[in-house]
Every structure is written in C-alpha cells, then in structure tokens.
Amino acid sequence: MGFAIQRGATCTVAAVDEILDKGSARRLVAMVEASAWVAAGLLVAQGLGVLGMMPVGYPLHDWTIVGAMLLGLGAWLNRACAFGSIARLGNGEWAYLATPIGYFAGCLAFTLLGVQSAPTPLTEGSPILRAPAWVALPVIAAMAWRLVRHARGSWTPHAATTVIGITFFVTLLLVGAWSYTDALAELSRGMAGSVVMRGLLFLALLAGAILGGSIAGRRGSTRIALPALLRCFAGGAVMASGALLVPGGNDGLILLGMPLLWPYAWVAFLTMCLTIVLPRLAQSGLRWCAAPRRSRPPRAGA
C-alpha cells in the first residue's frame, strides 16, 4: 500500500487539485472505485463467512458537516491527507513528520477538554452486509476482469489506487482497522489496542512509500523549514478535530464508511471536497487580482 500511494493515493487534496488544475476527475473516480473494491471484498468475505467484526456506523448530524469542513480545511493547510502525508515523507519531505504529531496533539486537546465528539453509534448493521450471498458471484467476476485489465496496462494512478483498495481490505480482514490516525486518536484517550501490530504496519507503510519514491525518482531530502513544520503541525491538528467530529478521517471515510454505505461518510466526503475547493478558488482569485494588468495600447495620434 505504501508503494502504491506514490502513484495513486486516496488523497482528496490531490484529487481536487487535479480537477481544478487539469480539468480531470480521474483521481476522484479512482478513489470511488477503491471504495467499490473494498465493498466487493466485504461482499465476498461475507458470502464465504470469513468476515470479522466491522466498525460501527454513525448517524448523519450537524457535527458531521462541521467536522468534514475542518477535515477539508486541515488537509488543504497540510497540502495532503493522512496517506498523502506518508507519501510526502517517502519523498524525503521531512516537514511532514509534524503532521502525525499535530494530529495526536489535536486528539489530545479534545481529550483534555473533555469534548464528547462521537455521536451514539447506529445499532443496525451496514446495508451492504445485509445483501444475499449470491451477490458475491458477479462481484468476483468483476474483480477478476478488473485485475486482468490492470495487469495488462501500465502502473497508472488508477491502477495504483485499485491496489490501495485491495490491500486495505486484505489487512482489514487479517488484523482489523489499523490506520495510524485511528491509533493516534485511541492513544490520546489511553485506550489504544494492538499497538505493536499497528506500529509494524505503519513502518511497512512508510517503507513502501520510501521504496516507491525512490523508484519513481522522487526521493530527495529537503531542508526542514520552520514555516513548513508549523503548517504541517497545524494541518494535522485541524484534521484531527474534524475526524473526531465526523467521526472518521479521510481514508476511513473512503475505505470504510463509504464501502459500508453509511450515509454520513458519503456526505462528509462530499463536504470535505467542497471545503478544499473554496480556499483553492480564493487563492486563484487573489493571484488574479495581484497580477499586473496589461496596459492599453496608445491611441492613434497620441
């Protein structure tokens, strides 16, 4: 997964940048397909009777919107989401070490202030897990066709994002939810579980990102500047506050909430995307206003 995020990440910031700068929604479509891959895997595992305990869902409420806006604002400030930050670290951009530290600080601030962020979980299960077992058969055929198609092509961002979805599902099936952002949130409350396993998986994720960055020719240490450190720390802290209010971070929404068809996850993801768009448009407007105006050509006879 770490190797794949160097070529196609589940980073909403990168997807929004591609839409605004290139007029292409390929990354966004690939992210939605990654959700579909996880959903397909869940259907197959459910049909085979090997699916373990799944994370609970939450109702859609006002704080979902507020949290998603903070999540988008923090990702824009950080210039990358949670997995995107790992990709930046793999490229040697060491300022992004401040992102997980800021994330932990944001979670810890919520804990120390006694903020009750998460709403009461839903009691009913996911709609997709209530589907009949035969639904898994066409899903397996579609998955096989997609794998063959990607195997014949190049290592495109779309194919890489597919790999992210598949590997996330496999690790979810083997060890459960292990995202480092979830681990930091639990650690801030003093209730983190499977710390050793999660730590090993995080190191494997980072090692894959470093290897992927080296092969892609992006590897090269950059000098750590104080403004970049402060920006990444603040971005991580704001993302943490948003993730606790939603609840769920960018990758948790895309790779867990959306595949499980929880409405709050889809609404939060859309709100996050729109929130990232607004400061980007504001930046473009400021640059346009600051750009020098072309002088009018002199009139004839002047």
KOLKEDO-147878 format. One record per residue (C-alpha): residue in one letter; chain; x, y, z. Coordinates in steps of 0.1 Angstrom, whole numbers, plus 5000, padded with zeros to 4 digits. Layout:
REM residues N
residu / chaine / px / py / pz
A / A / X / Y / Z
...
This chain:
REM residues 302
residu / chaine / px / py / pz
M / A / 5000 / 5000 / 5000
G / A / 5029 / 5024 / 5008
F / A / 5044 / 5017 / 4974
A / A / 5010 / 5023 / 4957
I / A / 5003 / 5057 / 4973
Q / A / 5033 / 5072 / 4955
R / A / 5014 / 5067 / 4922
G / A / 4977 / 5069 / 4931
A / A / 4967 / 5080 / 4966
T / A / 4933 / 5083 / 4983
C / A / 4943 / 5119 / 4990
T / A / 4913 / 5142 / 4985
V / A / 4937 / 5172 / 4981
A / A / 4954 / 5157 / 4951
A / A / 4920 / 5148 / 4936
V / A / 4907 / 5183 / 4940
D / A / 4940 / 5198 / 4926
E / A / 4937 / 5176 / 4895
I / A / 4901 / 5188 / 4889
L / A / 4910 / 5225 / 4893
D / A / 4944 / 5224 / 4876
K / A / 4939 / 5198 / 4848
G / A / 4901 / 5196 / 4844
S / A / 4903 / 5158 / 4851
A / A / 4884 / 5138 / 4877
R / A / 4904 / 5106 / 4872
R / A / 4918 / 5105 / 4908
L / A / 4884 / 5112 / 4922
V / A / 4868 / 5084 / 4901
A / A / 4897 / 5061 / 4912
M / A / 4890 / 5069 / 4948
V / A / 4853 / 5060 / 4945
E / A / 4864 / 5028 / 4927
A / A / 4888 / 5020 / 4956
S / A / 4857 / 5022 / 4978
A / A / 4839 / 4998 / 4955
W / A / 4868 / 4974 / 4957
V / A / 4866 / 4973 / 4995
A / A / 4828 / 4969 / 4992
A / A / 4833 / 4940 / 4968
G / A / 4858 / 4924 / 4992
L / A / 4833 / 4927 / 5020
L / A / 4806 / 4910 / 5000
V / A / 4829 / 4881 / 4991
A / A / 4841 / 4877 / 5027
Q / A / 4805 / 4879 / 5039
G / A / 4795 / 4852 / 5014
L / A / 4824 / 4830 / 5025
G / A / 4816 / 4835 / 5062
V / A / 4851 / 4848 / 5070
L / A / 4842 / 4884 / 5078
G / A / 4851 / 4896 / 5113
M / A / 4837 / 4925 / 5133
M / A / 4832 / 4956 / 5113
P / A / 4834 / 4992 / 5126
V / A / 4801 / 5007 / 5136
G / A / 4783 / 5034 / 5117
Y / A / 4771 / 5068 / 5129
P / A / 4740 / 5089 / 5122
L / A / 4742 / 5119 / 5099
H / A / 4741 / 5150 / 5122
D / A / 4751 / 5187 / 5122
W / A / 4786 / 5179 / 5136
T / A / 4792 / 5157 / 5106
I / A / 4792 / 5187 / 5083
V / A / 4813 / 5208 / 5107
G / A / 4838 / 5180 / 5112
A / A / 4841 / 5174 / 5074
M / A / 4847 / 5211 / 5068
L / A / 4875 / 5211 / 5094
L / A / 4889 / 5179 / 5079
G / A / 4890 / 5195 / 5044
L / A / 4905 / 5227 / 5058
G / A / 4932 / 5208 / 5077
A / A / 4940 / 5187 / 5046
W / A / 4943 / 5219 / 5025
L / A / 4965 / 5235 / 5051
N / A / 4987 / 5204 / 5053
R / A / 4986 / 5201 / 5015
A / A / 4980 / 5164 / 5019
C / A / 4957 / 5140 / 5037
A / A / 4967 / 5113 / 5061
F / A / 4981 / 5088 / 5035
G / A / 4993 / 5117 / 5013
S / A / 5015 / 5128 / 5042
I / A / 5031 / 5093 / 5042
A / A / 5038 / 5097 / 5005
R / A / 5054 / 5131 / 5011
L / A / 5076 / 5115 / 5039
G / A / 5086 / 5088 / 5014
N / A / 5098 / 5115 / 4991
G / A / 5121 / 5129 / 5018
E / A / 5098 / 5159 / 5027
W / A / 5107 / 5156 / 5064
A / A / 5084 / 5185 / 5075
Y / A / 5056 / 5160 / 5073
L / A / 5068 / 5144 / 5104
A / A / 5050 / 5172 / 5121
T / A / 5016 / 5161 / 5107
P / A / 5011 / 5129 / 5129
I / A / 5025 / 5149 / 5158
G / A / 4999 / 5176 / 5152
Y / A / 4972 / 5150 / 5147
F / A / 4980 / 5135 / 5181
A / A / 4980 / 5170 / 5197
G / A / 4946 / 5177 / 5182
C / A / 4932 / 5145 / 5196
L / A / 4948 / 5151 / 5229
A / A / 4933 / 5186 / 5231
F / A / 4898 / 5171 / 5226
T / A / 4905 / 5146 / 5254
L / A / 4919 / 5171 / 5279
L / A / 4890 / 5195 / 5272
G / A / 4865 / 5167 / 5278
V / A / 4848 / 5171 / 5244
Q / A / 4824 / 5143 / 5237
S / A / 4829 / 5142 / 5199
A / A / 4815 / 5110 / 5186
P / A / 4777 / 5105 / 5185
T / A / 4759 / 5074 / 5196
P / A / 4767 / 5046 / 5171
L / A / 4739 / 5031 / 5149
T / A / 4725 / 4998 / 5162
E / A / 4717 / 4983 / 5128
G / A / 4743 / 4969 / 5106
S / A / 4756 / 4981 / 5072
P / A / 4732 / 4978 / 5043
I / A / 4759 / 4961 / 5022
L / A / 4764 / 4933 / 5047
R / A / 4727 / 4925 / 5046
A / A / 4729 / 4916 / 5009
P / A / 4723 / 4880 / 4999
A / A / 4753 / 4857 / 4994
W / A / 4747 / 4853 / 4956
V / A / 4756 / 4889 / 4951
A / A / 4792 / 4879 / 4957
L / A / 4794 / 4858 / 4925
P / A / 4791 / 4887 / 4899
V / A / 4814 / 4907 / 4922
I / A / 4841 / 4881 / 4920
A / A / 4838 / 4881 / 4882
A / A / 4840 / 4919 / 4880
M / A / 4870 / 4919 / 4903
A / A / 4888 / 4893 / 4882
W / A / 4881 / 4912 / 4850
R / A / 4894 / 4945 / 4865
L / A / 4926 / 4928 / 4878
V / A / 4934 / 4913 / 4843
R / A / 4928 / 4947 / 4827
H / A / 4951 / 4965 / 4852
A / A / 4977 / 4937 / 4848
R / A / 4979 / 4944 / 4811
G / A / 4983 / 4981 / 4814
S / A / 5009 / 5004 / 4830
W / A / 5013 / 5013 / 4866
T / A / 4988 / 5042 / 4863
P / A / 4974 / 5062 / 4892
H / A / 4941 / 5045 / 4887
A / A / 4956 / 5010 / 4889
A / A / 4976 / 5021 / 4920
T / A / 4945 / 5033 / 4937
T / A / 4929 / 5000 / 4930
V / A / 4959 / 4983 / 4947
I / A / 4953 / 5006 / 4977
G / A / 4917 / 4994 / 4980
I / A / 4926 / 4957 / 4977
T / A / 4955 / 4958 / 5001
F / A / 4934 / 4978 / 5026
F / A / 4907 / 4952 / 5025
V / A / 4932 / 4924 / 5030
T / A / 4948 / 4940 / 5060
L / A / 4913 / 4948 / 5074
L / A / 4903 / 4912 / 5071
L / A / 4936 / 4900 / 5087
V / A / 4941 / 4925 / 5116
G / A / 4911 / 4948 / 5116
A / A / 4911 / 4986 / 5114
W / A / 4948 / 4997 / 5118
S / A / 4950 / 5032 / 5104
Y / A / 4977 / 5052 / 5122
T / A / 4953 / 5081 / 5126
D / A / 4928 / 5059 / 5145
A / A / 4957 / 5046 / 5166
L / A / 4968 / 5081 / 5175
A / A / 4932 / 5091 / 5184
E / A / 4929 / 5060 / 5207
L / A / 4963 / 5066 / 5222
S / A / 4953 / 5102 / 5231
R / A / 4925 / 5086 / 5252
G / A / 4948 / 5060 / 5267
M / A / 4929 / 5031 / 5251
A / A / 4950 / 5021 / 5220
G / A / 4949 / 4983 / 5212
S / A / 4973 / 4962 / 5192
V / A / 5000 / 4988 / 5194
V / A / 5028 / 4965 / 5182
M / A / 5009 / 4953 / 5152
R / A / 4998 / 4987 / 5142
G / A / 5033 / 5000 / 5147
L / A / 5047 / 4973 / 5124
L / A / 5021 / 4980 / 5098
F / A / 5028 / 5017 / 5099
L / A / 5065 / 5010 / 5094
A / A / 5057 / 4988 / 5065
L / A / 5035 / 5015 / 5050
L / A / 5063 / 5041 / 5054
A / A / 5090 / 5017 / 5040
G / A / 5068 / 5010 / 5009
A / A / 5064 / 5048 / 5004
I / A / 5102 / 5053 / 5006
L / A / 5108 / 5025 / 4981
G / A / 5081 / 5038 / 4958
G / A / 5095 / 5073 / 4960
S / A / 5130 / 5061 / 4952
I / A / 5119 / 5040 / 4922
A / A / 5097 / 5069 / 4909
G / A / 5127 / 5092 / 4911
R / A / 5111 / 5115 / 4937
R / A / 5134 / 5106 / 4966
G / A / 5155 / 5135 / 4978
S / A / 5158 / 5150 / 5013
T / A / 5145 / 5186 / 5016
R / A / 5156 / 5210 / 5043
I / A / 5131 / 5213 / 5071
A / A / 5119 / 5249 / 5073
L / A / 5100 / 5262 / 5104
P / A / 5070 / 5275 / 5083
A / A / 5065 / 5241 / 5068
L / A / 5067 / 5224 / 5102
L / A / 5042 / 5248 / 5116
R / A / 5019 / 5244 / 5086
C / A / 5020 / 5206 / 5088
F / A / 5015 / 5206 / 5126
A / A / 4985 / 5229 / 5123
G / A / 4971 / 5209 / 5094
G / A / 4974 / 5177 / 5114
A / A / 4957 / 5192 / 5144
V / A / 4928 / 5206 / 5124
M / A / 4924 / 5173 / 5106
A / A / 4922 / 5155 / 5140
S / A / 4895 / 5178 / 5153
G / A / 4875 / 5173 / 5121
A / A / 4880 / 5135 / 5122
L / A / 4868 / 5133 / 5157
L / A / 4836 / 5153 / 5149
V / A / 4826 / 5134 / 5118
P / A / 4838 / 5108 / 5131
G / A / 4864 / 5093 / 5107
G / A / 4894 / 5106 / 5088
N / A / 4897 / 5109 / 5050
D / A / 4909 / 5074 / 5045
G / A / 4885 / 5059 / 5070
L / A / 4856 / 5076 / 5051
I / A / 4868 / 5064 / 5016
L / A / 4879 / 5029 / 5026
L / A / 4855 / 5020 / 5053
G / A / 4825 / 5043 / 5057
M / A / 4817 / 5047 / 5020
P / A / 4821 / 5010 / 5012
L / A / 4798 / 5001 / 5041
L / A / 4773 / 5026 / 5025
W / A / 4770 / 5047 / 5056
P / A / 4752 / 5080 / 5045
Y / A / 4773 / 5101 / 5069
A / A / 4805 / 5090 / 5053
W / A / 4793 / 5100 / 5018
V / A / 4780 / 5134 / 5029
A / A / 4813 / 5140 / 5049
F / A / 4834 / 5131 / 5019
L / A / 4815 / 5154 / 4996
T / A / 4816 / 5183 / 5021
M / A / 4854 / 5177 / 5025
C / A / 4859 / 5180 / 4988
L / A / 4839 / 5212 / 4985
T / A / 4858 / 5227 / 5015
I / A / 4891 / 5221 / 4998
V / A / 4878 / 5237 / 4966
L / A / 4869 / 5270 / 4984
P / A / 4904 / 5281 / 4996
R / A / 4918 / 5269 / 4962
L / A / 4894 / 5292 / 4944
A / A / 4902 / 5320 / 4968
Q / A / 4939 / 5316 / 4962
S / A / 4933 / 5317 / 4924
G / A / 4912 / 5349 / 4928
L / A / 4939 / 5366 / 4949
R / A / 4966 / 5357 / 4924
W / A / 4944 / 5371 / 4896
C / A / 4938 / 5403 / 4915
A / A / 4975 / 5407 / 4922
A / A / 4986 / 5400 / 4886
P / A / 4997 / 5432 / 4867
R / A / 4972 / 5444 / 4842
R / A / 4982 / 5448 / 4806
S / A / 4984 / 5484 / 4796
R / A / 4961 / 5495 / 4769
P / A / 4977 / 5503 / 4735
P / A / 4982 / 5540 / 4729
R / A / 4955 / 5557 / 4707
A / A / 4964 / 5567 / 4672
G / A / 4980 / 5602 / 4672
A / A / 4988 / 5602 / 4709
